[in-house]
Amino acid sequence: HTDLNFGNQKQGKAEICIFKFNDLNGNGKQDANEPPLPGWQFAVSPAPLPPTSSPVTTGPQGGICFGVTAPGTYTITEQVQSGWTPTTPNPQTVTVTPGQLVNVSFGNQKKEEGVCDREIKKIVTPNPVQSGGTVTITLTVTNVGTAPCPVVPGINVADPQPPGMTFQPPISVNKPGWSCGFTPPGVIAFCTSTSPLLPGPANAVTITFTAKVTAPPGSQIQNCAEVTNVGDANPIANNKLCVTINVTGIKLPPLDLTLAKLLDGVLRPDAEVTYALRVTNVGGSPTTSAIRVTDPLPPQLRFVAAAGLGWSCSAQGQNVICTSAGPISPNQSSTILLRVRVAAQPGQQITNCAIVATEGDANPANNRGCHTGTVQR
């Protein structure tokens, strides 16, 4: 005879709970500070028991529980929202037995959008530098962000020439698409670009030029450079940088001009005489600006002529003015010969004074020279 065996298992129920969380650190598990994510949908196959249907949606606390037939194996597939990246497997498969409760967790991390962040750095070498020396200025522009910085029309990098320093061409730049030069007024080193600035040190732009230091010893120069912040996620903190340059050397004593007035001849009625106006630098530094001598003639003298090596003289009425570009070095003199006609009677006294002036004169008290004489027969 033949034996026939038939086996059956009573079908039961089980429960599956899905939990959704914001995986802030991306480690694939829910840590204490990581919040739940409500409103996320999951497809469940085979379908849950009524009244639940697939897809299911997480509630305000980031979870959803539903009944399923057991035993059984179920595939749960997360419907990933835009801008998020799964940090746990998707889909996940679970097997349940009657009366069992199974928890399933899904983590996601928010995608960070790329940003442009230009940073400028400036190096001046040598620093300190001797007065009269030359420094090399190096500007480095780096995109420390995560996305390309856009092309910006016009000037992208600017470095205005500060007092005490003279920029010198040429300017070199290491990346194609960049062009640099100098623009007046008040010279500015500048660069333009027709290329996006890509992220990372490998794409950094290096700009180099030199400058002559004209500031005196013991002084400081502040030199600042700036990169455009158009489309920049961090427009204030790292788009400008200043460097203080210390100037060394022997500090010379200041400039100090004096004027002495001498008479060559004798004052007589209707006669011509010559005054010598001697300008002497008794200071320790040469003149660097124009020198001006002013001689307001008294009524008893009439202007005839004035001249001197390197001087240009003219008269406007009784006021005689002479100018010179200089320089007059320390312990050197420069003389103007002033020819006048005497318009006074014997016995009259004539006082004639002149004043010298130039920028940077440390002692104006000795800038006036006078001569007093009496008209003879």
C-alpha positions as CSV (number, residue, x, y, z in Angstrom):
1,H,0.0,0.0,0.0
2,T,1.1,3.6,-0.4
3,D,1.3,6.1,2.5
4,L,0.5,9.7,1.7
5,N,1.5,12.5,4.2
6,F,0.2,16.0,4.1
7,G,1.7,18.8,6.3
8,N,0.3,22.2,7.1
9,Q,1.3,25.1,9.3
10,K,-1.2,27.4,10.8
11,Q,-0.8,30.9,9.3
12,G,-0.3,33.7,11.8
13,K,0.5,37.4,12.1
14,A,3.7,39.4,12.9
15,E,4.5,43.1,13.1
16,I,7.2,45.1,11.3
17,C,8.2,48.6,12.5
18,I,10.2,51.0,10.2
19,F,12.2,53.8,11.8
20,K,13.7,56.7,9.7
21,F,16.4,59.0,11.0
22,N,18.7,61.8,9.9
23,D,22.2,60.3,10.0
24,L,24.1,63.5,10.7
25,N,27.6,61.8,10.9
26,G,26.9,59.2,8.2
27,N,27.9,56.2,10.3
28,G,24.8,54.1,9.5
29,K,23.3,54.0,13.0
30,Q,21.1,56.3,14.9
31,D,23.0,58.2,17.6
32,A,21.5,60.1,20.5
33,N,21.6,63.5,18.8
34,E,20.2,62.3,15.4
35,P,16.5,63.3,14.9
36,P,13.8,61.1,13.3
37,L,12.5,61.9,9.8
38,P,8.7,62.0,9.4
39,G,7.0,61.8,6.0
40,W,9.2,59.3,4.3
41,Q,7.6,56.5,2.2
42,F,8.6,52.8,2.0
43,A,7.4,50.1,-0.5
44,V,6.6,46.8,1.3
45,S,6.5,43.6,-0.7
46,P,4.5,41.4,-0.2
47,A,1.9,43.9,0.9
48,P,1.0,44.4,4.6
49,L,-2.2,43.2,6.1
50,P,-5.2,45.5,5.9
51,P,-5.9,48.2,6.7
52,T,-2.3,49.2,5.9
53,S,-1.3,49.3,2.2
54,S,2.0,49.8,0.4
55,P,3.7,52.3,0.4
56,V,3.8,53.1,4.1
57,T,4.7,56.6,5.4
58,T,6.7,57.4,8.6
59,G,4.8,59.4,11.2
60,P,5.7,62.5,13.3
61,Q,8.2,60.4,15.4
62,G,9.8,59.0,12.2
63,G,8.3,55.5,12.6
64,I,5.5,53.4,11.2
65,C,4.3,49.9,12.3
66,F,2.1,47.5,10.4
67,G,0.9,43.9,10.5
68,V,2.1,41.2,8.1
69,T,1.3,37.5,7.5
70,A,3.7,35.2,9.2
71,P,5.8,33.3,8.5
72,G,7.0,35.4,5.6
73,T,9.9,37.3,4.1
74,Y,9.4,40.9,3.2
75,T,11.4,43.4,1.1
76,I,11.3,47.0,2.3
77,T,12.5,49.7,-0.1
78,E,13.0,53.3,0.8
79,Q,11.9,56.0,-1.6
80,V,14.9,58.3,-1.4
81,Q,14.1,62.0,-1.4
82,S,16.0,64.5,-3.4
83,G,19.1,65.9,-1.7
84,W,19.6,62.9,0.6
85,T,22.0,60.0,0.5
86,P,21.2,56.6,2.1
87,T,23.6,55.5,4.9
88,T,22.0,52.1,5.5
89,P,21.3,49.3,3.0
90,N,18.3,50.0,0.7
91,P,16.3,47.8,0.2
92,Q,16.4,45.7,3.3
93,T,14.9,42.1,3.6
94,V,13.3,40.8,6.9
95,T,11.9,37.3,7.7
96,V,9.2,37.0,10.4
97,T,7.6,34.2,12.3
98,P,4.1,34.3,13.9
99,G,3.9,36.7,16.9
100,Q,7.3,38.3,16.2
101,L,8.0,42.1,16.2
102,V,10.8,43.2,13.9
103,N,12.3,46.7,13.9
104,V,14.0,48.0,10.7
105,S,16.0,51.3,10.6
106,F,16.9,53.4,7.6
107,G,19.3,56.3,7.8
108,N,19.9,59.2,5.4
109,Q,22.4,62.1,5.3
110,K,21.6,65.5,3.8
111,K,23.8,66.3,0.8
112,E,25.7,69.5,1.2
113,E,25.5,71.8,-1.8
114,G,28.9,72.8,-3.1
115,V,30.0,76.4,-2.3
116,C,32.6,78.8,-3.7
117,D,35.0,80.3,-1.1
118,R,37.9,82.4,-2.4
119,E,40.8,82.9,0.0
120,I,43.7,85.3,-0.6
121,K,47.1,85.0,1.1
122,K,50.0,87.5,0.8
123,I,53.7,87.1,1.5
124,V,56.3,90.0,1.3
125,T,60.0,89.0,1.3
126,P,62.3,90.1,2.7
127,N,60.5,91.5,5.7
128,P,62.1,93.5,7.5
129,V,63.6,95.2,4.4
130,Q,66.2,98.0,4.2
131,S,65.1,101.4,3.0
132,G,65.9,101.6,-0.7
133,G,65.7,97.8,-1.1
134,T,63.4,95.6,-3.2
135,V,60.8,93.2,-2.0
136,T,59.0,90.4,-3.8
137,I,55.2,90.3,-3.3
138,T,53.4,87.0,-3.8
139,L,49.6,86.7,-3.8
140,T,48.0,83.3,-3.7
141,V,44.2,83.0,-4.5
142,T,42.7,79.6,-3.5
143,N,39.2,78.3,-3.7
144,V,38.8,76.6,-0.3
145,G,35.2,75.8,-1.0
146,T,33.7,72.7,-2.6
147,A,32.4,74.1,-5.9
148,P,33.9,76.2,-8.7
149,C,33.9,79.9,-8.3
150,P,32.3,81.6,-11.2
151,V,34.0,83.9,-13.8
152,V,33.6,87.5,-12.6
153,P,33.9,90.3,-15.2
154,G,36.4,93.1,-14.5
155,I,39.0,93.1,-11.7
156,N,39.2,89.9,-9.6
157,V,42.3,90.7,-7.6
158,A,43.5,94.2,-6.5
159,D,46.6,95.3,-4.6
160,P,46.8,99.2,-4.3
161,Q,50.4,100.6,-4.0
162,P,50.8,102.1,-0.5
163,P,52.9,105.2,0.4
164,G,56.6,104.3,0.8
165,M,56.6,101.7,-1.9
166,T,56.8,101.7,-5.7
167,F,55.5,98.7,-7.7
168,Q,57.7,97.5,-10.5
169,P,56.6,95.5,-13.6
170,P,56.2,92.9,-14.7
171,I,53.5,90.8,-12.9
172,S,53.7,87.0,-13.4
173,V,50.7,84.7,-13.0
174,N,50.8,80.9,-13.1
175,K,47.4,79.9,-14.5
176,P,46.0,80.3,-18.0
177,G,43.0,82.5,-18.3
178,W,44.4,85.1,-15.9
179,S,45.9,88.4,-17.0
180,C,47.6,91.0,-14.6
181,G,49.0,94.5,-14.9
182,F,49.2,98.0,-13.3
183,T,46.6,100.7,-13.5
184,P,46.8,104.4,-12.6
185,P,45.8,106.6,-10.9
186,G,47.6,105.8,-7.6
187,V,49.1,102.6,-9.0
188,I,47.1,99.4,-8.4
189,A,48.3,95.9,-9.2
190,F,45.3,94.1,-10.6
191,C,44.3,90.8,-12.3
192,T,41.3,89.7,-14.4
193,S,40.2,86.2,-15.2
194,T,38.2,84.4,-17.9
195,S,38.4,81.0,-16.1
196,P,36.4,79.6,-13.2
197,L,38.4,79.1,-10.0
198,L,38.3,75.3,-9.2
199,P,38.4,74.1,-5.6
200,G,41.7,72.9,-4.0
201,P,45.3,74.0,-3.6
202,A,46.3,72.4,-6.9
203,N,44.1,75.0,-8.7
204,A,45.5,78.0,-6.7
205,V,46.5,81.1,-8.6
206,T,49.9,82.6,-7.8
207,I,50.6,86.2,-8.7
208,T,54.2,87.7,-8.2
209,F,55.8,91.1,-8.7
210,T,58.4,93.3,-7.0
211,A,58.4,96.7,-5.4
212,K,61.0,99.3,-4.5
213,V,60.9,100.5,-0.8
214,T,61.2,104.3,-0.6
215,A,60.0,104.7,3.0
216,P,62.7,105.9,5.5
217,P,64.3,103.6,8.1
218,G,62.3,103.0,11.2
219,S,59.0,103.3,9.4
220,Q,56.3,100.7,8.6
221,I,54.3,100.1,5.4
222,Q,50.9,98.4,5.4
223,N,50.2,96.7,2.1
224,C,46.7,95.1,1.5
225,A,45.4,92.9,-1.3
226,E,41.8,91.8,-2.0
227,V,40.0,89.2,-4.1
228,T,36.5,89.6,-5.4
229,N,33.7,88.1,-3.2
230,V,31.1,87.8,-6.0
231,G,29.3,84.4,-5.6
232,D,31.5,83.8,-2.5
233,A,30.0,81.9,0.5
234,N,32.4,83.5,2.9
235,P,32.7,87.1,1.6
236,I,34.3,88.8,4.6
237,A,36.6,86.5,6.5
238,N,39.2,85.6,3.9
239,N,38.9,87.9,0.9
240,K,41.3,90.6,2.1
241,L,44.7,90.4,3.7
242,C,47.2,93.1,4.9
243,V,50.9,92.7,5.6
244,T,52.9,95.1,7.7
245,I,56.4,95.7,6.3
246,N,59.1,96.9,8.7
247,V,61.7,99.2,7.1
248,T,65.2,99.1,8.5
249,G,68.5,101.0,7.9
250,I,70.4,104.0,9.3
251,K,67.9,106.7,10.1
252,L,69.3,110.0,8.8
253,P,68.8,113.3,10.6
254,P,66.0,115.4,9.2
255,L,66.2,118.0,6.4
256,D,66.9,121.6,7.6
257,L,67.4,124.5,5.2
258,T,68.7,127.9,6.2
259,L,68.8,131.1,4.2
260,A,71.5,133.8,4.5
261,K,71.3,137.2,2.7
262,L,74.5,139.0,1.8
263,L,75.1,142.4,0.0
264,D,77.7,142.6,-2.7
265,G,78.4,146.3,-3.1
266,V,77.4,149.6,-1.5
267,L,73.9,151.0,-1.3
268,R,73.9,154.3,-3.2
269,P,71.1,156.3,-4.7
270,D,70.0,155.1,-8.2
271,A,72.8,152.5,-8.2
272,E,72.5,148.8,-8.9
273,V,73.7,146.3,-6.2
274,T,73.6,142.5,-5.9
275,Y,72.3,140.5,-3.0
276,A,73.4,136.9,-2.6
277,L,70.7,134.6,-1.3
278,R,72.5,131.5,0.0
279,V,70.4,128.4,0.7
280,T,72.2,125.8,2.8
281,N,71.1,122.4,4.0
282,V,72.3,122.1,7.6
283,G,70.3,118.9,8.2
284,G,71.2,115.3,7.6
285,S,68.9,114.4,4.7
286,P,68.7,115.8,1.1
287,T,65.7,117.7,-0.2
288,T,63.2,115.6,-2.0
289,S,60.7,118.3,-3.1
290,A,60.8,121.6,-4.9
291,I,62.5,124.5,-3.1
292,R,61.0,128.0,-3.1
293,V,62.6,131.3,-2.2
294,T,60.4,134.4,-1.8
295,D,61.9,137.9,-1.5
296,P,59.3,140.7,-1.0
297,L,61.4,143.8,-1.9
298,P,61.0,146.9,0.2
299,P,59.8,150.1,-1.6
300,Q,63.4,151.4,-1.6
301,L,64.6,148.6,-4.0
302,R,63.6,148.0,-7.6
303,F,63.9,144.5,-9.2
304,V,66.4,144.2,-12.1
305,A,67.2,140.5,-12.4
306,A,67.7,137.3,-10.5
307,A,69.4,134.0,-11.4
308,G,71.2,131.0,-10.0
309,L,72.3,127.6,-11.1
310,G,69.3,125.3,-11.1
311,W,66.9,128.2,-10.2
312,S,64.1,129.8,-12.1
313,C,63.3,133.3,-11.0
314,S,60.6,135.9,-11.8
315,A,59.1,139.1,-10.2
316,Q,55.5,140.1,-9.8
317,G,55.7,143.7,-8.8
318,Q,57.9,143.9,-5.7
319,N,57.6,140.1,-5.0
320,V,60.6,138.1,-6.3
321,I,60.0,134.3,-6.5
322,C,62.7,131.6,-7.3
323,T,62.1,127.9,-7.5
324,S,64.5,124.9,-7.8
325,A,63.9,121.2,-8.2
326,G,67.0,120.5,-6.2
327,P,68.2,118.4,-4.6
328,I,70.4,120.1,-2.0
329,S,72.3,117.5,-0.1
330,P,73.4,117.9,3.5
331,N,76.2,120.5,4.0
332,Q,75.7,121.8,0.5
333,S,74.6,125.3,-0.6
334,S,72.9,126.8,-3.6
335,T,73.0,130.6,-4.3
336,I,70.7,133.0,-6.1
337,L,72.1,136.4,-7.2
338,L,69.4,139.1,-7.0
339,R,70.2,142.4,-8.8
340,V,68.3,145.5,-7.7
341,R,68.3,149.3,-8.2
342,V,68.4,151.6,-5.1
343,A,65.5,154.0,-4.9
344,A,66.4,155.8,-1.7
345,Q,68.2,158.9,-0.4
346,P,71.5,158.9,1.5
347,G,71.1,158.1,5.2
348,Q,68.0,156.0,4.7
349,Q,68.1,152.5,6.1
350,I,67.0,149.5,3.9
351,T,66.1,146.1,5.3
352,N,65.5,143.3,2.8
353,C,64.4,139.8,3.9
354,A,63.9,136.5,2.0
355,I,62.3,133.1,3.0
356,V,63.1,129.6,1.8
357,A,60.6,126.7,2.1
358,T,60.5,123.1,1.1
359,E,58.5,120.0,2.1
360,G,59.9,118.1,5.0
361,D,62.0,120.9,6.5
362,A,62.3,120.1,10.2
363,N,63.2,123.6,11.4
364,P,61.3,126.5,9.8
365,A,62.7,128.9,12.4
366,N,65.9,129.4,10.5
367,N,64.4,129.8,7.0
368,R,64.4,133.6,7.0
369,G,67.5,135.7,6.1
370,C,67.7,139.5,6.2
371,H,70.2,142.2,5.4
372,T,70.0,145.8,6.8
373,G,72.1,148.6,5.2
374,T,72.3,152.4,5.1
375,V,72.3,154.3,1.8
376,Q,75.6,156.1,1.3
377,R,76.4,159.2,-0.7
